[in-house]
Amino acid sequence: MRFHLLLLLLCLPFPLHAGGKINFPVKEESAVPEPRVGTNLLEFYEKEKAELDASGILSRNSDELESLTKLKVCPSKKKASKQLATSVLRALAANPVAGKKGVAKYDPDRDIGFCFGRAAFVHLELLRRGVEPCRIAKIFAVGALQWEHARWEYHMATMVRDTGSTWWVIDSHYAEPMELEPWMKKVSKLAANKNEPLRFYATDATKFLALPGHYEEKTVYQEWYGTYFHDLLKTFEKTAPAKN
């Protein structure tokens, strides 16, 4: 997402759907080492970049990956697998708001990117399918990225942990879900400056943007995003979650 479009708007937690059927959760439950919901990842990256050289940033990324793979597996009634991640990715691609068909309506100039909108969809869809919140997290790639003709300050996606130690990243920029380490390697190639590697941060799934805060009313419903999130929730009301 482009930095100049981000607005820091704070308010109290809220149910995103007044009827109570579909809510964006605000309770931090991901089993990540650091939730980082209150952290400005853009500023934190600049601080780390000032203190570390490129090898230091890469080392921090390796530490991040290792800490995630060593996490204690939380109890699970719902089997999370690549099959499930693939099904959710297909649902994302087919969604009229978060999928490719929604780009022309909600982001015709591709100024916003809405990676955070797709990540929110995946988060909700996993919860709808019965995946425990402790198995869901978000992953941020922070730094200058070059994607086609656009430059961004960060990219993000939602990931789900299977019954072992594998995290599957569900990112519609790629044709299928990817294990976390290969995804990090793929996204690293998008760095606009090859001498400044991207920094990867895992966060609680309720973190909405790289700025501080979880799903918050004024942040989600700000004018810049139009009716994106209103319309996204309506699509959940119209469809039942797949069984797998």
C-alpha positions as a printed NumPy array, in Angstrom:
array([[  0.   ,   0.   ,   0.   ],
       [  1.259,   3.476,  -0.833],
       [  2.364,   5.395,   2.236],
       [  0.881,   8.745,   1.245],
       [ -2.603,   7.256,   1.246],
       [ -2.48 ,   5.949,   4.804],
       [ -4.447,   7.828,   7.42 ],
       [ -3.957,   7.246,  11.122],
       [ -7.46 ,   7.252,  12.59 ],
       [ -8.092,   5.888,  16.062],
       [-11.347,   4.915,  17.736],
       [-12.874,   2.244,  19.912],
       [-13.229,  -1.378,  18.763],
       [-16.52 ,  -2.065,  17.005],
       [-18.613,  -4.819,  15.433],
       [-18.348,  -4.242,  11.689],
       [-21.808,  -5.639,  11.032],
       [-24.525,  -4.159,  13.2  ],
       [-26.69 ,  -7.258,  12.98 ],
       [-23.993,  -9.333,  14.601],
       [-23.807, -11.934,  11.832],
       [-20.411, -10.98 ,  10.465],
       [-17.946,  -9.172,  12.688],
       [-14.327,  -8.282,  12.293],
       [-12.715,  -9.565,  15.506],
       [-10.761,  -7.173,  17.702],
       [ -9.527,  -9.621,  20.336],
       [ -5.889, -10.572,  19.836],
       [ -5.677, -14.375,  19.676],
       [ -2.984, -15.244,  17.145],
       [ -0.179, -17.357,  18.575],
       [  2.579, -15.122,  17.207],
       [  5.559, -14.131,  19.393],
       [  4.686, -10.415,  19.136],
       [  1.127,  -9.265,  18.237],
       [  2.419,  -5.826,  17.1  ],
       [ -1.114,  -4.485,  16.732],
       [ -0.073,  -1.198,  18.357],
       [  3.172,  -0.926,  16.399],
       [  3.736,   1.392,  13.445],
       [  5.635,  -1.076,  11.283],
       [  6.718,   1.618,   8.825],
       [  8.459,   3.589,  11.562],
       [  9.804,   0.461,  13.209],
       [ 11.372,  -0.634,   9.926],
       [ 13.036,   2.757,   9.474],
       [ 14.439,   2.48 ,  12.989],
       [ 15.807,  -1.003,  12.319],
       [ 17.215,   0.102,   8.974],
       [ 19.078,   2.941,  10.7  ],
       [ 20.594,   0.514,  13.198],
       [ 21.31 ,  -2.456,  10.926],
       [ 22.958,  -3.076,   7.585],
       [ 21.376,  -5.287,   4.934],
       [ 22.769,  -8.466,   6.468],
       [ 21.299,  -7.455,   9.82 ],
       [ 17.832,  -7.039,   8.29 ],
       [ 18.123, -10.438,   6.636],
       [ 19.18 , -11.939,   9.94 ],
       [ 16.104, -10.473,  11.626],
       [ 13.957, -12.02 ,   8.892],
       [ 15.533, -15.401,   9.537],
       [ 14.857, -15.015,  13.256],
       [ 11.239, -14.114,  12.49 ],
       [ 10.801, -17.231,  10.394],
       [ 12.443, -19.482,  12.955],
       [ 10.325, -18.146,  15.802],
       [  7.152, -18.863,  13.84 ],
       [  8.104, -22.417,  12.967],
       [  9.017, -23.172,  16.586],
       [  5.735, -21.96 ,  18.049],
       [  3.802, -24.439,  20.14 ],
       [  0.91 , -25.776,  18.082],
       [ -2.431, -24.686,  19.519],
       [ -5.304, -27.166,  19.935],
       [ -7.413, -27.608,  16.826],
       [-10.813, -29.038,  15.981],
       [-10.589, -27.897,  12.365],
       [ -7.851, -29.36 ,  10.187],
       [ -5.924, -26.581,   8.482],
       [ -4.053, -27.72 ,   5.392],
       [ -2.889, -26.614,   1.975],
       [ -6.195, -27.911,   0.646],
       [ -8.068, -25.525,   2.921],
       [ -5.746, -22.646,   2.024],
       [ -6.255, -23.362,  -1.674],
       [-10.02 , -23.354,  -1.263],
       [ -9.893, -20.007,   0.548],
       [ -7.631, -18.561,  -2.152],
       [-10.179, -19.604,  -4.789],
       [-12.955, -17.992,  -2.773],
       [-10.871, -14.804,  -2.614],
       [-10.311, -14.822,  -6.376],
       [-14.043, -15.292,  -7.   ],
       [-15.206, -12.638,  -4.549],
       [-16.772,  -9.69 ,  -6.436],
       [-15.194,  -7.143,  -4.089],
       [-11.822,  -8.564,  -2.99 ],
       [-11.184, -10.551,  -6.175],
       [ -9.843,  -9.319,  -9.496],
       [-13.301,  -8.307, -10.712],
       [-13.506,  -5.739,  -7.936],
       [-10.387,  -3.847,  -8.992],
       [-12.093,  -1.854, -11.757],
       [-14.819,  -0.672,  -9.374],
       [-12.973,  -0.126,  -6.11 ],
       [ -9.435,   0.714,  -7.222],
       [ -9.509,   1.64 , -10.924],
       [ -6.276,   3.637, -10.755],
       [ -4.632,   1.066,  -8.459],
       [ -3.73 ,   3.809,  -6.029],
       [ -4.813,   1.881,  -2.946],
       [ -3.847,  -1.699,  -3.72 ],
       [ -6.223,  -3.18 ,  -1.11 ],
       [ -3.834,  -5.923,  -0.03 ],
       [ -5.212,  -5.175,   3.448],
       [ -8.745,  -5.744,   2.137],
       [ -7.819,  -9.119,   0.679],
       [ -6.026, -10.034,   3.901],
       [ -9.169,  -9.101,   5.859],
       [-11.305, -11.263,   3.583],
       [ -9.015, -14.253,   4.087],
       [ -9.025, -13.728,   7.851],
       [-12.819, -13.69 ,   8.011],
       [-13.186, -16.612,   5.629],
       [-10.858, -18.787,   7.692],
       [-12.837, -17.966,  10.83 ],
       [-16.1  , -18.733,   9.019],
       [-14.726, -22.152,   8.168],
       [-13.982, -22.93 ,  11.777],
       [-10.235, -22.338,  11.936],
       [ -9.134, -21.383,  15.429],
       [ -7.901, -17.777,  15.737],
       [ -4.634, -19.007,  17.245],
       [ -3.797, -20.573,  13.858],
       [ -4.283, -17.359,  11.884],
       [ -1.825, -14.462,  11.593],
       [ -0.82 , -11.728,   9.182],
       [  2.543, -11.257,   7.551],
       [  3.86 ,  -7.858,   6.44 ],
       [  6.665,  -7.14 ,   3.992],
       [  7.817,  -3.611,   4.8  ],
       [ 10.079,  -1.493,   2.634],
       [ 10.077,  -0.018,  -0.863],
       [  8.417,  -2.477,  -3.245],
       [  8.041,  -2.265,  -7.009],
       [  5.036,  -4.124,  -8.435],
       [  4.574,  -3.642, -12.174],
       [  4.39 ,   0.167, -12.542],
       [  3.471,   0.927,  -8.939],
       [  5.638,   1.492,  -5.881],
       [  4.437,   0.57 ,  -2.429],
       [  5.65 ,   1.009,   1.131],
       [  4.508,  -2.452,   2.19 ],
       [  2.601,  -5.569,   1.241],
       [  0.644,  -7.893,   3.514],
       [ -1.29 , -11.147,   3.507],
       [ -3.019, -13.52 ,   5.903],
       [ -1.524, -16.902,   6.716],
       [ -2.815, -20.037,   8.409],
       [ -0.902, -22.707,  10.277],
       [ -1.538, -26.361,   9.556],
       [ -1.539, -29.113,  12.156],
       [  2.263, -29.095,  12.161],
       [  4.677, -26.189,  11.959],
       [  3.875, -25.021,   8.41 ],
       [  2.364, -21.608,   7.786],
       [  0.469, -21.233,   4.472],
       [  0.323, -17.703,   3.073],
       [ -2.864, -16.967,   1.131],
       [ -1.976, -14.176,  -1.275],
       [ -3.848, -13.674,  -4.547],
       [ -0.727, -12.208,  -6.161],
       [  0.322, -15.838,  -6.533],
       [ -1.517, -18.743,  -8.122],
       [ -1.517, -20.976,  -5.074],
       [ -0.914, -20.771,  -1.334],
       [  2.753, -20.797,  -0.456],
       [  4.689, -21.884,   2.597],
       [  5.982, -18.874,   4.47 ],
       [  9.673, -19.098,   3.573],
       [  9.129, -19.449,  -0.216],
       [  6.595, -16.616,  -0.05 ],
       [  9.134, -14.395,   1.702],
       [ 11.698, -15.198,  -0.983],
       [  9.208, -14.371,  -3.755],
       [  8.166, -11.077,  -2.226],
       [ 11.786, -10.164,  -1.472],
       [ 12.378,  -9.999,  -5.222],
       [  9.941,  -7.083,  -5.383],
       [ 12.271,  -4.828,  -3.392],
       [ 12.694,  -1.593,  -5.337],
       [ 16.233,  -1.182,  -4.031],
       [ 18.178,  -4.424,  -4.015],
       [ 20.567,  -2.968,  -1.455],
       [ 17.717,  -2.438,   1.009],
       [ 16.042,  -5.773,   1.737],
       [ 12.46 ,  -5.886,   2.888],
       [ 11.727,  -6.618,   6.523],
       [  9.092,  -9.229,   7.33 ],
       [  6.908,  -8.952,  10.424],
       [  4.33 , -11.469,  11.636],
       [  1.443,  -9.927,  13.579],
       [ -1.825, -10.792,  15.179],
       [ -4.509, -11.336,  12.552],
       [ -6.575,  -8.412,  13.851],
       [ -3.963,  -5.853,  12.733],
       [ -5.562,  -3.942,   9.873],
       [ -2.739,  -1.885,   8.347],
       [  0.975,  -1.358,   8.878],
       [ -0.019,   1.578,  11.08 ],
       [ -1.082,   0.964,  14.695],
       [ -4.527,  -0.506,  15.319],
       [ -6.815,  -3.414,  14.618],
       [-10.131,  -3.33 ,  12.742],
       [-11.544,   0.054,  13.753],
       [-14.62 ,   1.792,  12.429],
       [-13.139,   5.061,  11.193],
       [-10.136,   3.289,   9.725],
       [-12.145,   0.702,   7.832],
       [-14.893,   3.081,   6.738],
       [-12.764,   6.051,   5.796],
       [-13.917,   7.839,   2.66 ],
       [-10.802,   6.897,   0.712],
       [-11.934,   3.236,   0.57 ],
       [-15.43 ,   4.025,  -0.673],
       [-17.911,   1.211,  -0.049],
       [-15.274,  -1.536,  -0.267],
       [-15.747,  -2.936,   3.222],
       [-19.504,  -2.393,   3.334],
       [-19.805,  -4.37 ,   0.123],
       [-17.291,  -6.986,   1.233],
       [-19.39 ,  -7.867,   4.281],
       [-22.51 ,  -8.148,   2.163],
       [-20.823, -10.864,   0.101],
       [-20.364, -12.923,   3.272],
       [-24.041, -12.611,   4.044],
       [-24.968, -13.908,   0.608],
       [-22.75 , -17.006,   0.623],
       [-22.227, -19.883,   2.999],
       [-18.655, -20.955,   3.784],
       [-17.35 , -24.027,   2.015],
       [-17.16 , -27.173,   4.129],
       [-13.455, -27.867,   3.589]])
